[in-house]
């Protein structure tokens, strides 16, 4: 199973309720799992590695106490510079991190003033035809399932490539 997207954290904790479960708590056996939200209650690593484009320094960014991407840490690291994702960490436990070393192919997450969002949630954004491509060493030779979240924008297409 390959998990991509915003992640799912079902339910809250109210009096008498069990703790919320995460996508990978319910769906085990993922080959890779990438998100701007925490996908497993047991995952302790970072969400992604962010590069700011002034000095090209990079730092790992984790999650806040709610399991959401630590957007304050991105803003602190990038300041008035643009921010790009150079590595998206695999939360499945298989170390199939999605990487992109080529600066011009890294998707943008910070626009020099704020984290880029859609409906109030952080997103990574393709800023040109060449951006948004990650190199991920996952074997897709067998059956697989994906969970993805995306938004179609002009010129009326959205691309997902597997294989």
Secondary structure as GFF3:
##gff-version 3
##sequence-region A 1 163
A	DSSP	beta_strand	2	5	.	.	.	ID=ss1
A	DSSP	beta_strand	9	10	.	.	.	ID=ss2
A	DSSP	beta_strand	21	22	.	.	.	ID=ss3
A	DSSP	alpha_helix	23	26	.	.	.	ID=ss4
A	DSSP	beta_strand	32	35	.	.	.	ID=ss5
A	DSSP	beta_strand	48	52	.	.	.	ID=ss6
A	DSSP	beta_strand	58	61	.	.	.	ID=ss7
A	DSSP	alpha_helix	71	78	.	.	.	ID=ss8
A	DSSP	beta_strand	82	88	.	.	.	ID=ss9
A	DSSP	beta_strand	98	99	.	.	.	ID=ss10
A	DSSP	three_ten_helix	103	105	.	.	.	ID=ss11
A	DSSP	beta_strand	108	111	.	.	.	ID=ss12
A	DSSP	beta_strand	117	118	.	.	.	ID=ss13
A	DSSP	beta_strand	121	122	.	.	.	ID=ss14
A	DSSP	beta_strand	146	147	.	.	.	ID=ss15
###
